[in-house]
Amino acid sequence: MVKDSRCEGRVVIVTGAGAGLGRAYALHLASLGWRVVVNNRNRSSSADAVVAEIRASGGEAVAQYDDVCSEGAGARMLQTALDTWGRLDALVNNAGVDQHAPFHKISLEDFRRIFAINFEGTVAITHAIYPHLRAQGAGRIVVSVSSAGLHGLHGLSAYAASKAALIAFMRSLAAEAAPKGVLVSAIAPYAATRMTDAHLNDELREQMSVASVAPFLAGLIHPEATSHGQTWVVGAGWARRASSVEWGEGYAVPMTSTPMTTPPDDVASLPPREFPDALAAHADFLVCAQQGLHRVGGRE
């Protein structure tokens, strides 16, 4: 891989980078010229091994061993970047855990643990690093989400809930960060990892390698990136944008004591309406409701 002069010398933190997607991200970014803080909570040399790979290929990297849920972890990651290279330009929140039990079998303790690592861990690291990027007037932040957070999935109640929460967090932070030059995005990767391996055959494992996701991730934090406030589903060299939508203008609800058990038959065929934020969705809803009720009332 030829280094990108626009990326050379820039510094990125990648959490959970000792294996899997995080490792692929770290290696690819280093190949483009990024200096990488390789974070991994496991001190059994996984972060050190990734750093050694990067350095052996002529790149620059340093290991950082904090658990994302440890008090002060984000501040220490930031300090590692500043002490080593004197700057920080991007944060890739990749650290997380999966789930192996349906809701009726998972304990509340385990549910809360999964949510805490995936959601609160990401929020805590970002909370420590975002002010630095905001103050310098430039930066990139990516959070790792999942299609389970978009659509839900049997057996992944805690995991899906944590990823859905991250999408809402990303959207809200993006709205705040935009005027300050910080772009915030989410990536929902489809890749052959420990979580998905049992569901893939050999052909799909090769096609959906973790390395196939890394170039798109690199694009999201590139100095000339424009994607902001968006969620991207990426895998096997393919990507598409995902979002929350509301369908059509809506319909009048009878103001009677008889509940409406099903929506009108044509709701699914209505065009989706996408909004930049909740305020815009609220305003559109009120306009549509006023216009629709006016028509239903026969005043047109």
C-alpha positions as CSV (number, residue, x, y, z in Angstrom):
1,M,0.0,0.0,0.0
2,V,1.3,3.4,-1.0
3,K,1.2,6.0,1.8
4,D,-1.2,8.9,1.4
5,S,0.6,12.2,1.9
6,R,-2.5,13.7,3.3
7,C,-2.5,11.1,6.1
8,E,1.2,10.9,6.9
9,G,2.0,12.2,10.3
10,R,-1.6,12.3,11.5
11,V,-2.4,10.4,14.7
12,V,-5.3,8.0,15.4
13,I,-6.4,6.0,18.4
14,V,-8.0,2.6,17.6
15,T,-9.6,0.9,20.6
16,G,-9.8,-2.9,20.7
17,A,-7.1,-3.1,18.1
18,G,-5.3,-6.3,19.3
19,A,-7.3,-8.6,17.0
20,G,-10.0,-8.8,14.4
21,L,-11.4,-5.6,12.9
22,G,-9.4,-3.4,15.2
23,R,-6.2,-5.0,14.2
24,A,-7.2,-4.7,10.5
25,Y,-8.0,-1.0,11.0
26,A,-4.7,-0.3,12.7
27,L,-2.6,-2.1,10.1
28,H,-4.4,-0.4,7.2
29,L,-4.2,3.1,8.7
30,A,-0.5,2.7,9.4
31,S,0.1,1.6,5.8
32,L,-1.4,4.9,4.7
33,G,0.9,6.9,7.0
34,W,-1.2,7.3,10.1
35,R,0.6,7.0,13.5
36,V,-1.5,4.6,15.5
37,V,-2.2,4.3,19.2
38,V,-3.1,0.6,19.4
39,N,-5.4,0.1,22.4
40,N,-6.2,-3.3,23.7
41,R,-7.1,-4.3,27.3
42,N,-5.4,-7.7,27.1
43,R,-1.8,-7.4,28.3
44,S,-0.8,-10.7,26.8
45,S,1.1,-8.9,24.0
46,S,-1.8,-8.6,21.5
47,A,-1.4,-4.8,21.2
48,D,2.4,-5.2,21.3
49,A,2.2,-7.7,18.4
50,V,0.2,-5.3,16.3
51,V,2.6,-2.5,17.0
52,A,5.5,-4.8,16.1
53,E,3.8,-5.6,12.7
54,I,3.3,-1.9,12.0
55,R,6.9,-1.0,12.8
56,A,8.2,-3.9,10.8
57,S,6.4,-2.5,7.8
58,G,7.9,0.9,8.4
59,G,5.0,2.5,10.2
60,E,4.7,4.2,13.5
61,A,2.6,2.8,16.4
62,V,2.5,2.6,20.2
63,A,0.6,0.2,22.4
64,Q,-1.9,1.3,25.1
65,Y,-3.4,-1.2,27.5
66,D,-6.5,0.4,29.1
67,D,-9.9,-1.3,29.3
68,V,-12.3,1.2,27.8
69,C,-14.5,1.0,30.9
70,S,-11.6,1.9,33.3
71,E,-11.9,5.2,35.0
72,G,-9.7,7.8,33.1
73,A,-8.9,5.4,30.2
74,G,-9.8,8.0,27.5
75,A,-7.6,10.7,29.1
76,R,-4.7,8.2,29.3
77,M,-5.2,7.3,25.6
78,L,-5.1,11.0,24.7
79,Q,-2.1,11.6,26.8
80,T,-0.3,8.7,25.1
81,A,-0.9,10.2,21.7
82,L,0.2,13.6,22.8
83,D,3.3,12.4,24.7
84,T,4.4,10.2,21.8
85,W,3.6,12.5,18.8
86,G,2.3,15.7,20.1
87,R,-1.1,15.5,18.4
88,L,-4.3,13.6,17.9
89,D,-6.5,13.7,14.8
90,A,-9.0,10.9,15.0
91,L,-10.6,8.3,17.3
92,V,-11.9,4.9,16.1
93,N,-14.1,3.3,18.8
94,N,-13.9,-0.4,18.0
95,A,-13.8,-2.1,21.3
96,G,-16.8,-4.2,22.3
97,V,-18.2,-7.6,23.2
98,D,-20.9,-9.8,21.8
99,Q,-23.7,-11.9,23.4
100,H,-24.4,-15.6,23.6
101,A,-27.8,-15.9,25.3
102,P,-31.4,-15.0,24.6
103,F,-33.2,-12.5,26.8
104,H,-35.0,-15.0,29.0
105,K,-31.6,-16.7,29.8
106,I,-29.3,-13.7,30.1
107,S,-28.9,-12.3,33.6
108,L,-29.4,-8.6,34.2
109,E,-25.8,-8.5,35.4
110,D,-24.6,-9.8,32.0
111,F,-27.0,-7.6,30.1
112,R,-25.7,-4.5,31.9
113,R,-22.1,-5.6,31.4
114,I,-22.5,-5.9,27.6
115,F,-24.3,-2.6,27.5
116,A,-21.7,-1.0,29.7
117,I,-18.7,-2.1,27.6
118,N,-20.2,-1.4,24.2
119,F,-22.1,1.8,24.9
120,E,-20.7,3.4,28.1
121,G,-17.2,2.4,27.2
122,T,-17.4,4.1,23.8
123,V,-19.1,7.2,25.4
124,A,-16.4,7.5,28.1
125,I,-13.5,7.3,25.7
126,T,-15.2,9.8,23.3
127,H,-16.1,12.1,26.2
128,A,-12.4,12.4,27.1
129,I,-11.1,12.9,23.6
130,Y,-13.8,15.0,21.9
131,P,-13.0,18.2,23.8
132,H,-9.4,18.1,22.4
133,L,-10.6,17.6,18.8
134,R,-13.3,20.3,19.3
135,A,-10.7,22.8,20.7
136,Q,-8.3,22.3,17.8
137,G,-11.2,22.8,15.3
138,A,-10.7,19.5,13.4
139,G,-11.0,15.8,13.9
140,R,-12.7,12.6,13.1
141,I,-14.6,10.2,15.3
142,V,-16.1,6.8,14.3
143,V,-18.2,4.5,16.5
144,S,-18.6,0.8,15.7
145,V,-22.3,-0.2,15.5
146,S,-24.1,-3.2,14.0
147,S,-27.0,-4.1,11.8
148,A,-28.4,-5.7,15.0
149,G,-28.7,-2.1,16.3
150,L,-30.6,-1.1,13.2
151,H,-32.9,-4.0,12.9
152,G,-32.7,-6.2,16.1
153,L,-31.9,-9.9,16.2
154,H,-33.1,-12.9,18.2
155,G,-30.6,-13.7,21.0
156,L,-28.9,-10.3,20.8
157,S,-31.1,-8.1,23.0
158,A,-28.3,-6.5,25.0
159,Y,-25.9,-6.3,22.1
160,A,-28.5,-4.8,19.8
161,A,-29.6,-2.3,22.4
162,S,-26.1,-1.1,23.0
163,K,-25.5,-0.6,19.3
164,A,-28.8,1.2,18.7
165,A,-27.9,3.5,21.6
166,L,-24.6,4.2,19.9
167,I,-26.3,5.2,16.7
168,A,-28.4,7.8,18.5
169,F,-25.3,9.0,20.4
170,M,-23.4,9.4,17.1
171,R,-26.2,11.3,15.5
172,S,-26.5,13.7,18.4
173,L,-22.8,14.2,18.8
174,A,-22.5,14.8,15.1
175,A,-25.1,17.7,15.3
176,E,-23.0,19.3,18.1
177,A,-19.6,18.6,16.5
178,A,-20.3,19.9,12.9
179,P,-19.8,23.6,13.6
180,K,-16.4,22.8,15.3
181,G,-14.9,20.9,12.4
182,V,-15.2,17.4,13.9
183,L,-16.9,14.8,11.7
184,V,-18.6,11.9,13.4
185,S,-19.8,8.7,11.7
186,A,-20.8,5.1,12.5
187,I,-19.7,1.9,10.8
188,A,-21.7,-1.4,10.9
189,P,-19.2,-4.0,9.6
190,Y,-20.0,-7.3,8.1
191,A,-16.9,-9.4,8.5
192,A,-15.6,-12.8,9.4
193,T,-14.9,-12.5,13.1
194,R,-15.4,-14.7,16.2
195,M,-19.0,-13.5,16.4
196,T,-19.9,-14.4,12.8
197,D,-17.5,-17.3,12.0
198,A,-20.0,-20.1,12.7
199,H,-22.4,-18.7,10.1
200,L,-20.0,-18.5,7.2
201,N,-18.6,-21.0,4.8
202,D,-15.0,-20.9,3.5
203,E,-15.9,-18.8,0.5
204,L,-17.7,-16.2,2.5
205,R,-14.9,-16.1,5.2
206,E,-12.4,-15.1,2.4
207,Q,-14.8,-12.6,0.8
208,M,-15.8,-11.0,4.1
209,S,-12.3,-10.6,5.6
210,V,-11.8,-8.0,8.3
211,A,-9.3,-6.4,5.9
212,S,-12.1,-5.7,3.4
213,V,-13.7,-3.3,5.8
214,A,-10.6,-1.3,6.6
215,P,-10.4,0.9,3.5
216,F,-13.9,2.3,4.0
217,L,-13.1,3.0,7.7
218,A,-10.0,4.8,6.5
219,G,-12.2,7.0,4.2
220,L,-14.4,8.0,7.2
221,I,-11.4,9.5,9.1
222,H,-9.5,10.8,6.0
223,P,-8.6,14.5,6.3
224,E,-10.8,15.2,3.3
225,A,-13.7,13.1,4.4
226,T,-17.2,14.6,4.1
227,S,-19.4,11.9,5.6
228,H,-20.9,13.1,8.8
229,G,-23.7,11.9,11.0
230,Q,-24.3,8.9,8.9
231,T,-24.3,5.1,9.6
232,W,-22.6,2.9,7.0
233,V,-23.0,-0.8,6.6
234,V,-19.8,-2.2,5.1
235,G,-18.4,-5.6,4.2
236,A,-16.9,-7.7,1.4
237,G,-15.9,-4.6,-0.6
238,W,-19.5,-3.3,-0.5
239,A,-21.2,-0.4,1.4
240,R,-24.5,1.2,1.8
241,R,-25.9,3.9,4.0
242,A,-28.5,3.2,6.7
243,S,-30.8,5.5,8.6
244,S,-34.0,5.8,10.5
245,V,-37.1,6.8,8.5
246,E,-40.7,7.7,9.0
247,W,-43.2,6.5,6.3
248,G,-45.2,8.9,4.3
249,E,-47.1,11.9,5.6
250,G,-49.0,9.8,8.1
251,Y,-52.7,9.2,8.6
252,A,-55.6,10.3,10.8
253,V,-56.2,8.4,13.9
254,P,-59.9,8.1,14.9
255,M,-60.6,9.9,18.2
256,T,-62.9,7.2,19.5
257,S,-62.7,4.7,22.4
258,T,-62.2,1.8,19.9
259,P,-58.4,1.2,19.5
260,M,-56.9,1.0,16.0
261,T,-55.2,-2.4,16.0
262,T,-53.6,-2.2,12.6
263,P,-52.4,0.7,10.4
264,P,-53.9,1.3,6.9
265,D,-52.9,-1.3,4.3
266,D,-50.9,1.2,2.2
267,V,-48.5,2.4,4.9
268,A,-45.7,0.1,3.7
269,S,-45.9,1.5,0.2
270,L,-45.5,5.1,1.2
271,P,-42.2,6.9,0.5
272,P,-39.8,7.0,3.4
273,R,-39.1,10.4,5.0
274,E,-35.6,10.9,6.4
275,F,-34.6,13.8,8.7
276,P,-31.4,15.3,9.8
277,D,-32.5,15.3,13.5
278,A,-35.4,14.9,15.9
279,L,-36.4,18.6,15.7
280,A,-36.8,18.4,11.9
281,A,-38.8,15.2,12.2
282,H,-41.1,16.9,14.8
283,A,-41.6,20.0,12.7
284,D,-42.4,17.9,9.6
285,F,-44.9,15.7,11.6
286,L,-46.8,18.7,12.8
287,V,-47.0,20.2,9.4
288,C,-48.2,16.9,7.9
289,A,-50.7,16.4,10.7
290,Q,-52.2,19.9,10.4
291,Q,-52.5,19.6,6.6
292,G,-53.8,16.0,6.7
293,L,-56.4,16.8,9.4
294,H,-57.5,19.8,7.5
295,R,-58.2,17.6,4.4
296,V,-59.9,14.9,6.4
297,G,-62.1,17.5,8.1
298,G,-63.3,18.6,4.6
299,R,-62.1,22.1,4.9
300,E,-60.4,22.0,1.5
